[in-house]
Amino acid sequence: MRTLDLCEEKKRVRILSNPDLKTVELGLHSNALIRVVSNQKGQGIVVQIYEQRYAIPREIAENIKVK
């Protein structure tokens, strides 16, 4: 198990757990399949779920568990 901040760009991952309610409401809930669009050091992480893209702060991404 790893966290979202460690995922490579252009990879699809499934969310196992997400303690952040705000991002859960955006659709980043347990069992959601997302694609990591951008993951640059020192910046937030851009993910895509369906046709929507969201910038996730790295501090939040460090707590989202994925596989």
C-alpha positions as CSV (number, residue, x, y, z in Angstrom):
1,M,0.0,0.0,0.0
2,R,1.3,3.5,-0.9
3,T,0.1,7.0,-0.7
4,L,-1.0,9.3,-3.6
5,D,1.9,11.6,-3.3
6,L,4.3,8.7,-4.3
7,C,2.5,7.7,-7.5
8,E,4.0,8.2,-10.9
9,E,2.4,10.5,-13.5
10,K,0.0,9.0,-16.0
11,K,-0.7,6.0,-13.8
12,R,-4.2,4.8,-12.8
13,V,-4.7,4.0,-9.2
14,R,-7.5,2.9,-7.0
15,I,-8.2,4.8,-3.7
16,L,-8.2,2.5,-0.7
17,S,-8.9,5.2,2.0
18,N,-9.1,9.0,2.1
19,P,-9.6,10.8,5.5
20,D,-10.1,14.2,3.8
21,L,-13.8,14.9,3.6
22,K,-13.5,17.8,1.1
23,T,-11.7,15.6,-1.5
24,V,-14.2,12.7,-0.8
25,E,-17.0,15.0,-1.8
26,L,-15.2,15.7,-5.1
27,G,-15.3,12.0,-5.8
28,L,-12.0,10.8,-4.4
29,H,-13.6,8.2,-2.2
30,S,-12.7,4.6,-1.4
31,N,-12.7,2.4,-4.4
32,A,-12.6,5.3,-6.9
33,L,-10.3,4.8,-9.9
34,I,-8.3,7.9,-10.7
35,R,-5.4,8.9,-13.0
36,V,-2.4,10.9,-11.8
37,V,-2.0,13.7,-14.3
38,S,0.9,15.6,-12.7
39,N,3.1,14.9,-9.7
40,Q,5.9,17.4,-9.6
41,K,8.1,17.7,-6.5
42,G,7.3,20.8,-4.5
43,Q,3.9,21.2,-6.1
44,G,0.4,19.8,-5.6
45,I,-0.8,16.7,-7.4
46,V,-3.2,16.9,-10.3
47,V,-5.6,13.9,-10.6
48,Q,-8.4,13.1,-13.0
49,I,-11.6,11.3,-12.1
50,Y,-14.0,10.7,-15.0
51,E,-13.5,13.9,-17.1
52,Q,-12.7,16.2,-14.2
53,R,-9.3,17.3,-13.0
54,Y,-8.4,18.4,-9.5
55,A,-5.3,19.8,-7.9
56,I,-4.7,18.1,-4.5
57,P,-2.3,19.7,-2.0
58,R,0.6,17.4,-1.3
59,E,-0.2,17.4,2.5
60,I,-3.6,15.9,1.7
61,A,-2.2,13.5,-0.9
62,E,0.2,12.1,1.7
63,N,-2.8,10.7,3.6
64,I,-4.7,9.2,0.7
65,K,-3.9,5.5,0.5
66,V,-3.9,3.9,-3.0
67,K,-3.1,0.7,-4.8
